Amino acid sequence: MESKERTSMVFTTLFITGIVISNVIAAKVVKAGPFLFPASIISYTFTFIIANMMSDVVGKERSRFLVYMGFVAQLTASGLILIGLFLPSVTQDRGEAYKLLLGINWRFTLASLAAYATSQSINHYIFNSNLFKKSSTANLISVLVAQLFDTMIFTLVAFLGVYSGLINMALSQYVIKIIIVLVTNPIFLITKRMKKLEG
């Protein structure tokens, strides 16, 4: 197997894992001081960085395909979880636990898919637009802009008319996402080395 194919498989595995596991752990809401955010915020935000690393090291066509496959993975995972929800449970307690952890509200599903499709497309476009000389700068800007749209779309579609503290919720999530992106952005020093090895 060629080095570039191995690299592509590693990025694909990390990306799809991040997308699917985000659906599973999103039910847990974390409270850290004044901030409220889903436990999936780290794994989901990191998928944007992985997609950009794929563009930087392997190529933007592979990255675009990765984003498409991520959407398929998310849709498939949501469908399989929904099927499991309607299957008879051995006990009522186990059924309720499954529903509490993985039960999918149609608004959450719609919000998640809409936010993913919009924000990942924005992220891919900005990162590959050649507006920035350094990959690290392109990643920083593209992910921060994409996550702003992701946060707004998901919060509005999922909670508008249901939850009153939308502004606080959205700001909490976005601040945490900014911190994640700033902390992980130096990873593009690794992709610079990887490109030399691939080349």
C-alpha positions in Angstrom: 0.0 0.0 0.0 1.3 3.4 -0.9 2.2 5.9 1.8 -0.5 8.4 0.6 -3.2 5.7 0.7 -2.2 4.8 4.3 -2.3 8.4 5.3 -5.7 8.8 3.7 -7.0 5.7 5.5 -5.8 7.1 8.9 -7.5 10.4 8.3 -10.7 8.7 7.1 -10.8 6.5 10.1 -10.3 9.4 12.5 -12.9 11.5 10.7 -15.6 8.9 10.5 -15.0 7.8 14.1 -15.3 11.5 15.3 -18.6 12.0 13.4 -20.3 8.7 14.6 -19.1 9.0 18.2 -20.3 12.6 18.3 -23.9 11.3 17.7 -23.5 8.9 20.7 -22.0 11.2 23.3 -23.9 14.3 22.4 -26.6 13.4 25.0 -24.3 14.3 27.8 -24.3 18.1 28.6 -21.2 19.3 30.3 -21.2 22.2 32.8 -17.8 23.9 33.2 -18.2 27.1 35.2 -20.7 29.3 33.2 -20.3 27.2 30.1 -22.9 24.6 29.0 -21.9 22.4 26.0 -22.4 18.8 24.7 -19.7 16.2 25.4 -19.4 15.7 21.6 -17.9 19.2 21.1 -14.3 18.0 21.2 -14.7 15.0 18.8 -17.0 17.0 16.4 -14.8 20.1 16.2 -11.8 17.9 15.6 -13.4 16.4 12.5 -13.0 19.8 10.8 -9.3 19.8 11.6 -8.9 16.3 10.2 -10.7 17.3 7.0 -8.3 20.2 6.6 -5.3 17.9 7.3 -6.6 15.6 4.5 -6.7 18.5 2.1 -3.3 19.7 3.1 -1.5 16.3 2.9 -3.5 14.1 0.5 -5.5 16.6 -1.6 -8.7 18.6 -1.6 -10.6 16.0 -3.8 -10.1 13.4 -1.2 -11.1 15.8 1.5 -14.3 16.7 -0.3 -15.1 13.0 -0.7 -14.4 12.5 3.0 -16.9 15.2 3.9 -19.6 13.5 1.7 -18.9 10.1 3.4 -19.1 11.8 6.8 -22.6 12.9 5.9 -23.5 9.4 4.8 -22.0 8.0 8.1 -24.0 10.4 10.2 -27.2 9.7 8.3 -26.6 5.9 8.6 -25.8 6.1 12.3 -28.9 8.1 13.0 -31.0 5.6 11.1 -29.6 2.6 12.9 -30.0 4.2 16.3 -33.6 5.0 15.4 -34.2 1.4 14.4 -32.8 0.2 17.7 -35.1 2.6 19.5 -38.2 0.8 18.1 -36.9 -2.8 18.7 -38.5 -4.4 21.8 -36.3 -4.2 24.9 -35.7 -7.1 27.3 -36.7 -4.8 30.2 -38.4 -1.4 30.5 -35.5 0.0 32.4 -33.0 -0.9 29.6 -35.4 0.5 27.0 -35.7 3.8 28.9 -31.9 4.0 29.4 -31.4 3.5 25.6 -34.0 6.2 24.9 -32.4 8.6 27.3 -28.9 8.1 25.9 -29.6 7.6 22.2 -33.2 8.6 21.6 -33.3 10.8 18.5 -35.6 13.8 18.4 -36.4 14.6 14.8 -35.4 18.2 15.3 -32.0 17.2 16.7 -31.4 14.9 13.7 -32.4 17.7 11.2 -30.3 20.3 13.1 -27.3 18.0 13.1 -27.5 17.1 9.4 -28.2 20.7 8.3 -25.3 22.1 10.5 -22.9 19.4 9.3 -23.7 19.9 5.6 -23.4 23.7 5.8 -20.4 24.1 8.1 -18.2 21.3 6.6 -18.8 22.8 3.1 -17.8 26.3 4.3 -14.8 24.8 6.1 -13.7 23.0 2.9 -14.2 26.0 0.7 -12.3 28.5 2.9 -9.4 26.1 3.6 -8.9 25.3 -0.1 -9.5 28.8 -1.4 -5.7 29.7 -1.5 -6.4 32.9 0.4 -3.8 32.0 3.0 -0.2 31.1 2.5 0.1 29.0 5.7 -2.0 25.9 6.3 -2.2 26.7 10.0 -3.7 30.1 9.2 -6.1 28.7 6.7 -7.2 26.0 9.3 -7.7 28.6 12.0 -9.9 30.9 9.9 -11.8 28.1 8.1 -12.7 26.2 11.3 -13.6 29.3 13.3 -16.0 30.6 10.5 -17.4 27.1 9.9 -18.0 26.5 13.6 -19.8 29.8 13.9 -22.3 28.7 11.3 -22.5 25.2 12.7 -23.3 26.6 16.2 -26.0 29.0 15.0 -27.7 26.5 12.7 -27.8 23.7 15.2 -28.9 25.8 18.1 -31.7 27.5 16.1 -33.1 24.4 14.4 -32.9 22.2 17.5 -33.9 24.6 20.3 -35.8 27.6 18.9 -39.2 27.8 20.7 -38.1 25.0 23.1 -35.3 26.5 25.1 -35.1 30.1 26.3 -31.3 30.5 26.9 -30.3 30.1 23.2 -27.8 33.0 23.2 -26.0 31.7 26.3 -26.0 28.2 24.9 -24.6 29.3 21.5 -22.0 31.5 23.0 -20.8 28.8 25.4 -20.4 26.3 22.6 -18.6 28.7 20.3 -16.2 29.9 23.0 -15.2 26.3 23.8 -14.8 25.6 20.0 -12.5 28.6 19.7 -10.3 27.2 22.6 -10.2 23.8 20.9 -9.1 25.2 17.6 -6.5 27.5 19.1 -5.0 24.6 21.2 -4.9 22.1 18.3 -3.9 24.5 15.5 -0.1 23.8 15.9 -0.9 20.2 14.7 -0.3 21.7 11.2 3.4 21.6 12.0 3.0 17.9 11.7 1.2 18.1 8.4 4.1 20.2 7.0 6.5 17.3 7.9 4.0 14.7 6.5 3.9 16.6 3.2 7.7 16.4 2.9 7.6 12.7 3.6 4.8 12.1 1.1 6.6 14.2 -1.5 
